[in-house]
Amino acid sequence: MSADMIIENARVLTMDPSLPRAEAIAVKDGEILAIGERAAVLGLRNGATEMIDARGATVLPGFIESHMHLAWGAMGLGGLDLGGVRGFDALAQKIGDHAKSNPQGAVLRATGADHEILPSGERITRHHLDRIVADRPFAMTAAEGHTMWANTRALEAAGLLHGRDLPPGNEILMGADGLAGGELREWGAFEPVLELSGELRLSLGLITGGEPARPPTDAERAADREMTKRGLAYCASQGITSLHNMDGNLYQLELLAEIEAEGALSVRAQIPFHYKNFMTPDVLERASVMARRYRSEWLSSGMVKAFMDGVLDSWTAYMDEPYADRADWRGEPLFTQKHFNAFAAEADRRGLQIAVHACGDGSVRSILDGYDHARRMNGARDSRHRIEHVEVIRPADIQRLVDLGVIAAMQPQHPPGAMNLPLEPTLSRVGKARWPYAWASRTLREAGARIPFASDWPVSPISPLLGIQAAIRRKPFAAGYPDQSCTLMEALAAYTVEGAYAQFMEHRKGRLKCGYLADIAVLSHDIEGMQTDVLHKAMPTLTICGGRVSYRNNV
């Protein structure tokens, strides 16, 4: 039997303990045909075999991005990114330049803004933004994705200037004049602004979990396919071969199925049903339909995503005890315990995997209570239910998470201090007493938890190499506090083996092994020989998904 493709002159890290390292890989019909010493693998070459010289660089299983938002990230590509901008003058310059270069844009949008963008500690209001753009709607989203700031024109056009009734956990901050101050917390509050900007249709999987109110026109559907393809191509350029989307609806699955039918699906995708707190458990039949209809190795569902809280920086994460800097406030859970228990039991009964966003330790506790309730109602099974982020956890819940078999999906880019993120105000918000249990990835791993890594793109840069660098170089919050960093091999496993396990696919991907899917990332450097502060420079030169080249950089 001859190979379709052979990768040689490689330093292969297989992530397979039975054969940790190799020199060459042969691929046939989308699977790994052989792996091992170069001479043996080259015996499978014929005249039609595509030969790839890795030039002594690292070759890995394709990265598995275990928590991201495909449509949201794709919409931000090429837009105004305010990451790293500090001070009013710098903000005004960036927004002003963007406005001048987009004179026809009815709504101006930006992403990546920091809560502390004004170094004085002042919080942004519509009045600040009006001084920059007053004649047309402008809004910017925080890097964490749960906060938006809008100018007066945007608030007026969206019907938010005088406030609006919102579901629990969402808030329009009102000013002393009785009008909206400009800060909008959570997606339910800024949905009308997204509708203004034309971003709502592709955002429904995140905001409402529902479908477009009217069938998209052929032109709209084609535009949405192209936007989705752009996001997939960007993922492939980062060495990613599988993604776990963390918002979803049937429309997203249909778009991806149409892309697959064109032969253009460059990354394997899992899309969940998004269960919201205004829904009742009977709607989970929609999730079951999605699971039955989409269950291939390229495109699947079978998961239900929910949010239990918001984020720490806007005080919307739900804490077990009050915030250290707001003694009267713990945040609010988005579900009552009774509602969450009923949802968890019904989803579990249907054989669906559950993934729930939780930043606060109160939310983590509540979710574990719900998973325990589901187990008692339905009996124990290999459910692999997930908690996303686990930014703070109570000590008493660490072993409980492990004993329930719950996956802790974490993002090494998120801890304060990682990737040049500021320590404040987040650490003061959490409080020193909780620091040992904040972003506690090593503590959880050593307790026995399964931890896949991801970026939460576009909240953080999607690059797995940046995530790996952040995980390895992480420092304790202060002297005497736990070291939550990890080794290179632990970080690589979190982006490969653990991601496959989280999707019940550890028998098909996450390792380079005979018979496994030919999902492969070829890097530009030998990462084992690099200093940890420059790991991010080892960019993918080739990404192979299912034996097909999905990204190639010949530079």
C-alpha positions in Angstrom: 0.0 0.0 0.0 1.3 3.4 -1.0 0.9 6.7 0.9 -0.9 9.8 -0.4 1.4 12.0 1.6 4.6 11.6 3.6 6.0 14.1 6.1 9.8 13.5 6.6 12.7 15.2 8.3 10.4 15.9 11.3 10.7 16.0 15.0 7.3 14.3 15.6 5.7 14.6 19.0 3.0 12.0 18.7 1.3 12.5 22.1 1.1 8.6 22.0 2.9 7.1 25.1 3.5 3.9 23.2 5.6 5.8 20.6 6.3 9.3 21.9 8.6 10.4 19.1 9.0 9.7 15.4 10.8 10.9 12.3 8.2 10.6 9.6 4.5 10.1 9.0 2.6 8.5 6.1 -1.0 9.4 5.3 -3.5 7.5 3.3 -7.2 8.2 2.7 -7.4 10.8 5.5 -5.8 8.6 8.1 -2.3 7.9 9.4 -1.0 4.9 7.6 2.4 4.6 9.3 4.6 6.6 11.7 8.1 5.9 12.9 11.6 5.9 11.5 12.2 7.8 8.3 13.6 4.8 6.3 10.6 2.6 7.1 8.0 5.2 6.3 9.7 6.2 3.0 9.1 2.6 1.8 5.5 3.6 1.4 6.3 6.3 -1.2 5.4 6.0 -4.9 5.4 8.5 -7.8 2.2 10.1 -6.8 3.0 10.6 -3.1 3.2 14.2 -1.9 6.5 14.6 0.0 6.7 17.2 2.7 10.0 18.2 4.2 9.4 19.5 7.8 13.0 20.8 7.9 13.7 19.5 11.4 10.8 21.3 12.9 8.2 20.0 15.3 5.2 18.1 13.9 2.2 17.6 16.2 -1.4 16.4 16.2 -3.6 19.2 14.9 -4.5 21.5 17.7 -8.0 21.1 19.2 -9.5 24.5 20.1 -11.9 23.4 22.9 -13.7 26.7 23.6 -14.3 29.4 21.0 -16.9 31.5 19.2 -16.6 31.0 15.4 -19.1 33.5 14.1 -18.2 36.2 16.6 -14.5 35.8 15.9 -15.0 35.8 12.2 -17.0 39.0 12.3 -14.1 40.7 14.1 -11.4 39.8 11.6 -10.1 42.9 10.0 -12.1 45.3 12.2 -11.0 47.8 14.8 -9.1 46.1 17.6 -8.5 48.3 20.7 -6.3 45.7 22.5 -3.5 47.5 24.3 -5.0 51.0 23.8 -4.6 53.1 27.0 -5.7 56.7 27.7 -8.4 58.9 26.2 -6.2 60.5 23.6 -5.0 57.1 22.2 -8.6 55.9 22.2 -9.8 59.0 20.4 -7.0 58.7 17.8 -7.8 55.0 17.0 -11.5 55.5 16.8 -11.2 58.7 14.8 -8.9 57.1 12.3 -11.3 54.2 11.9 -14.2 56.5 11.4 -12.4 58.5 8.7 -11.5 55.3 6.9 -15.1 54.0 7.0 -17.1 57.0 6.0 -20.0 54.9 4.7 -20.4 52.8 7.8 -23.8 53.4 9.3 -22.6 51.9 12.6 -19.0 51.9 13.8 -17.9 49.0 16.0 -14.7 48.1 17.8 -13.6 45.1 19.9 -10.9 44.4 22.5 -11.4 47.4 24.8 -10.1 47.2 28.4 -12.2 48.0 31.4 -9.2 50.2 32.6 -8.8 51.9 29.3 -8.8 55.2 31.1 -5.8 55.1 33.4 -7.4 57.4 35.9 -9.6 54.5 36.9 -12.6 56.3 35.5 -15.2 54.1 33.8 -16.1 54.8 30.1 -19.4 56.5 29.5 -21.4 57.6 26.5 -20.1 61.1 27.1 -16.5 60.1 26.6 -17.5 58.4 23.3 -19.6 61.3 22.2 -16.5 63.5 22.4 -14.9 61.1 19.8 -17.9 60.2 17.6 -21.1 62.1 18.0 -22.7 62.1 14.5 -23.3 58.3 14.1 -23.7 55.2 16.3 -20.5 53.9 17.8 -20.0 50.9 20.2 -17.0 49.0 21.5 -17.0 45.6 23.1 -14.7 44.7 26.0 -12.0 42.1 25.5 -14.0 39.7 27.8 -17.0 39.9 25.4 -19.6 40.5 28.1 -19.5 44.3 28.2 -20.2 47.0 25.6 -19.9 50.8 25.7 -22.0 52.8 23.3 -22.3 56.5 22.4 -25.6 58.4 22.7 -26.4 58.0 19.0 -26.1 54.2 19.3 -28.2 54.1 22.5 -30.9 56.2 20.9 -31.0 54.2 17.7 -31.1 50.9 19.6 -33.9 52.1 21.9 -31.7 51.8 25.1 -31.2 55.5 26.1 -34.1 55.4 28.5 -33.4 51.9 29.8 -35.2 48.7 29.0 -36.5 45.6 30.8 -33.9 42.9 30.6 -33.6 39.2 31.8 -31.7 38.5 35.0 -27.9 38.9 34.8 -28.1 41.7 32.1 -27.9 45.4 32.9 -28.0 48.8 31.3 -26.1 51.1 33.7 -28.1 54.2 34.2 -26.6 57.7 34.8 -27.5 60.3 37.4 -29.5 62.1 34.7 -31.9 59.1 34.5 -30.5 58.1 31.0 -28.3 55.2 30.1 -24.8 55.9 31.0 -23.3 54.0 28.0 -22.2 50.7 29.7 -24.1 47.6 28.7 -23.5 44.4 30.6 -24.1 41.0 29.0 -25.5 40.1 25.6 -29.1 40.6 26.4 -28.4 44.3 27.0 -26.5 45.0 23.8 -28.4 42.7 21.4 -30.2 45.8 20.0 -26.9 47.4 19.1 -25.8 44.3 17.3 -29.0 44.4 15.3 -28.2 48.0 14.3 -24.8 46.9 13.0 -26.1 43.9 11.0 -24.3 41.4 13.2 -27.4 39.9 14.9 -28.2 37.1 12.5 -24.8 35.3 13.0 -24.8 36.2 16.7 -28.1 34.5 17.5 -26.4 31.3 18.5 -24.7 33.3 21.3 -27.4 35.7 22.3 -30.7 33.8 22.1 -29.9 30.3 21.0 -32.7 30.7 18.5 -33.0 30.9 14.7 -33.3 33.9 12.4 -36.8 35.5 12.7 -37.2 35.2 9.0 -35.4 32.9 6.5 -32.3 34.6 5.3 -32.3 35.5 1.7 -29.9 33.7 -0.7 -27.6 36.7 -0.6 -27.6 36.8 3.2 -27.0 33.1 3.5 -24.1 33.3 1.0 -22.6 36.2 2.9 -22.9 34.3 6.2 -21.2 31.2 4.6 -18.4 33.4 3.4 -18.0 34.9 6.9 -17.9 31.4 8.4 -15.3 30.3 5.8 -13.2 33.2 6.7 -13.3 32.2 10.4 -12.5 28.6 9.5 -9.5 29.6 7.4 -8.2 31.7 10.2 -8.4 28.8 12.6 -6.6 26.5 10.1 -3.8 29.1 9.8 -3.2 28.6 13.5 -2.7 24.8 13.2 -6.2 24.1 14.4 -7.9 21.0 13.0 -10.9 20.7 15.4 -13.0 23.3 17.2 -15.6 23.1 19.9 -17.9 26.1 19.3 -19.4 27.5 22.5 -22.5 29.0 21.1 -24.8 27.6 18.5 -28.1 27.0 16.7 -29.4 25.0 13.8 -28.6 27.8 11.4 -24.8 27.6 12.1 -24.9 23.8 11.5 -26.7 24.3 8.3 -24.1 26.8 7.1 -21.3 24.5 8.0 -23.0 21.6 6.2 -23.4 23.7 3.1 -19.6 24.5 3.3 -18.9 20.8 3.8 -21.0 20.0 0.7 -18.8 22.4 -1.3 -15.7 20.5 -0.1 -14.5 23.6 1.7 -14.8 22.6 5.4 -11.2 23.1 6.5 -11.7 22.4 10.3 -13.8 19.8 12.1 -16.5 21.6 14.0 -18.8 20.7 17.0 -21.7 23.1 17.4 -23.9 23.0 20.5 -27.5 23.9 21.1 -27.5 27.0 23.3 -29.9 26.7 26.2 -31.0 30.0 27.7 -32.5 30.7 31.1 -35.9 31.7 29.6 -36.2 28.2 28.1 -37.8 25.2 29.6 -36.4 21.7 29.4 -38.8 20.5 26.8 -37.0 22.6 24.2 -34.1 20.2 24.5 -35.8 18.1 21.8 -34.2 20.7 19.5 -30.8 19.7 20.8 -31.6 16.1 20.3 -32.7 16.8 16.7 -29.4 18.6 16.1 -27.5 15.7 17.7 -29.2 13.1 15.5 -28.8 15.1 12.3 -25.2 16.0 12.7 -22.9 13.3 14.1 -20.0 12.9 11.6 -16.3 13.2 12.3 -16.4 16.5 10.4 -19.5 18.1 11.7 -21.3 17.2 14.9 -23.5 18.5 17.7 -24.5 16.4 20.7 -23.7 19.2 23.2 -25.8 21.8 25.1 -24.2 25.1 26.1 -25.4 27.4 28.8 -24.3 30.3 30.8 -24.5 30.4 34.6 -23.0 33.8 35.1 -21.0 36.6 33.4 -17.4 37.7 34.2 -15.4 39.0 37.1 -14.4 42.4 35.6 -18.0 43.6 35.4 -19.1 42.0 38.7 -21.4 39.7 36.7 -19.7 36.5 37.8 -21.6 34.8 40.6 -19.5 34.3 43.7 -20.1 32.1 46.7 -19.1 35.0 49.0 -19.2 38.7 48.2 -16.6 40.3 46.0 -13.6 41.6 47.8 -14.2 45.1 46.5 -18.0 45.1 46.8 -18.9 43.7 50.2 -22.6 43.8 49.5 -22.6 42.0 46.1 -22.0 38.4 45.0 -23.4 38.7 41.5 -26.5 36.9 40.3 -26.8 33.4 38.8 -28.6 33.2 35.5 -30.5 30.1 36.5 -32.2 29.3 39.8 -31.0 26.0 41.2 -34.3 24.3 40.6 -34.3 25.4 36.9 -30.7 24.3 36.4 -31.3 21.0 38.0 -34.3 20.3 35.8 -32.3 21.3 32.7 -29.3 19.2 33.6 -31.4 16.1 34.4 -33.3 16.3 31.1 -30.2 17.0 29.0 -28.4 14.1 30.7 -31.4 11.8 30.3 -31.2 12.5 26.5 -27.5 11.5 26.4 -26.4 15.0 25.6 -23.2 16.5 26.9 -23.5 19.7 28.9 -21.1 22.6 28.9 -21.7 25.6 31.2 -19.9 28.9 31.4 -18.9 29.6 35.0 -16.4 32.3 36.2 -17.4 32.6 39.8 -17.1 29.9 42.5 -20.8 30.3 43.3 -21.6 29.3 39.7 -19.2 26.3 39.8 -20.8 25.1 43.0 -24.3 25.4 41.5 -23.3 23.6 38.3 -21.8 20.7 40.2 -25.0 20.5 42.3 -26.9 20.2 39.0 -24.6 17.6 37.6 -24.9 15.6 40.8 -28.7 15.9 40.7 -28.7 14.6 37.1 -26.5 11.6 38.1 -28.9 10.8 41.0 -31.9 11.0 38.7 -30.5 9.1 35.7 -27.8 7.0 37.1 -24.0 7.3 36.6 -22.7 7.3 33.0 -19.6 8.6 31.1 -21.2 11.9 30.5 -18.1 14.1 30.4 -20.2 17.2 31.3 -18.1 20.3 31.3 -17.6 23.6 33.2 -16.1 26.3 31.0 -13.5 28.7 32.5 -13.6 27.7 36.2 -11.9 31.0 37.0 -12.6 30.6 40.8 -13.5 27.4 42.6 -14.2 26.7 46.3 -11.6 24.3 47.8 -14.5 21.9 48.7 -15.5 21.6 45.1 -12.1 20.6 43.6 -12.4 16.9 44.5 -16.1 16.9 43.9 -15.5 18.1 40.3 -13.0 15.2 39.8 -15.3 12.6 41.4 -18.2 13.6 39.1 -16.0 13.2 36.1 -16.5 16.9 35.1 -14.2 18.4 32.5 -12.7 21.8 33.4 -12.2 23.6 30.1 -9.7 26.4 30.8 -8.0 29.2 29.0 -4.3 29.9 29.8 -4.5 33.3 28.3 -7.1 34.5 30.8 -5.5 34.7 34.3 -4.4 38.2 35.4 -0.8 38.7 34.4 -0.9 36.3 31.5 0.0 37.7 28.1 0.6 41.1 29.6 -3.0 41.3 31.0 -3.1 43.7 34.0 -3.3 42.2 37.5 -5.8 44.8 38.5 -8.7 45.4 39.0 -9.3 41.6 38.8 -7.1 40.4 41.7 -8.6 43.0 44.0 -12.1 41.9 42.9 -11.3 38.3 43.6 -9.6 39.0 46.9 -6.4 37.4 48.4 -8.3 34.7 50.2 -9.5 33.2 46.9 -6.2 33.6 45.0 -5.0 30.1 45.6 -8.2 28.8 43.9 -8.3 31.3 41.1 -7.5 30.0 37.6 -6.2 27.0 39.5 -5.3 24.7 36.5 -2.3 22.9 38.1 -4.3 22.4 41.3 -7.1 20.9 39.4 -4.9 18.8 37.2 -3.0 17.4 40.2 -6.3 16.5 41.8 -7.2 14.4 38.7 -9.3 16.7 36.6 -9.2 16.5 32.8 -8.4 20.0 31.5 -8.5 20.9 27.8 -7.0 24.3 26.9 -8.6 26.8 24.5 -8.6 30.6 23.8 -12.3 31.6 24.0 -11.5 33.4 20.7 -12.2 36.3 20.1 -12.0 37.1 23.8 -8.3 36.1 23.5 -6.0 35.6 20.5 -6.7 32.1 19.1 -3.1 31.0 18.6 -2.5 27.8 20.5 1.2 28.6 20.6 0.4 31.8 22.5 -1.8 29.8 24.8 1.0 27.3 25.4 3.5 30.0 26.0 1.1 31.7 28.5 0.5 28.4 30.3 4.3 27.6 30.7 5.3 31.1 31.7 2.5 31.8 34.2 3.7 33.2 37.5 2.1 33.1 40.9 0.0 36.1 41.8 2.3 36.9 44.6 5.0 35.3 46.7 3.8 32.3 48.7 0.8 31.6 46.3 0.5 28.4 44.3 2.4 28.0 41.0 -0.3 27.1 38.4 2.1 26.9 35.4 2.5 23.7 33.4 5.2 22.0 31.4 5.5 22.1 27.6 4.2 18.5 27.3 1.3 19.2 29.7 0.3 22.2 27.6 0.6 20.3 24.3 -1.6 17.5 25.8 -4.2 20.1 26.9 -4.5 21.3 23.2 -4.6 17.8 21.7 -5.2 14.7 23.9 -7.5 16.5 26.3 -9.5 18.2 23.6 -10.1 14.9 21.9 -11.2 13.3 25.2 -13.6 16.2 25.9 -15.4 15.3 22.6 -15.4 11.5 23.2 -13.0 11.3 20.2 -9.8 10.1 22.0 -9.9 6.9 19.9 -9.6 8.9 16.6 -7.7 12.1 17.2 -5.5 14.1 19.6 -2.6 11.7 18.9 -0.5 10.8 15.8 -1.0 7.1 15.7 -1.7 4.5 13.0 -5.4 4.4 12.1 -6.1 7.8 13.7 -7.3 10.8 11.6 -4.6 12.5 9.7 -5.0 15.8 11.5 -1.5 17.3 11.7 0.2 20.6 12.4 3.7 21.2 11.0 5.5 24.1 12.8 8.3 26.4 11.6 10.6 25.6 14.5 11.6 22.8 16.8 9.7 24.1 19.9 11.6 21.9 22.3 14.7 23.8 21.6 13.2 27.3 21.9 13.2 29.7 24.8 9.7 29.8 26.4 9.3 33.6 25.8 9.4 33.1 22.0 7.4 30.0 21.6 4.7 32.0 19.8 7.1 32.5 16.9 6.8 28.9 16.0 4.0 29.5 13.6 2.3 26.7 11.6 3.7 26.3 8.1 1.3 23.5 7.2 -2.0 22.4 8.6 -3.5 19.0 7.4 -7.0 18.1 8.3 -8.3 14.7 7.3 -5.3 14.2 5.0 -6.0 17.4 3.1 -3.9 20.5 3.3 -6.1 23.2 4.9 -3.4 25.8 5.3 0.1 26.3 3.8 2.6 29.0 4.4 5.7 28.6 2.2 7.6 31.6 3.8 
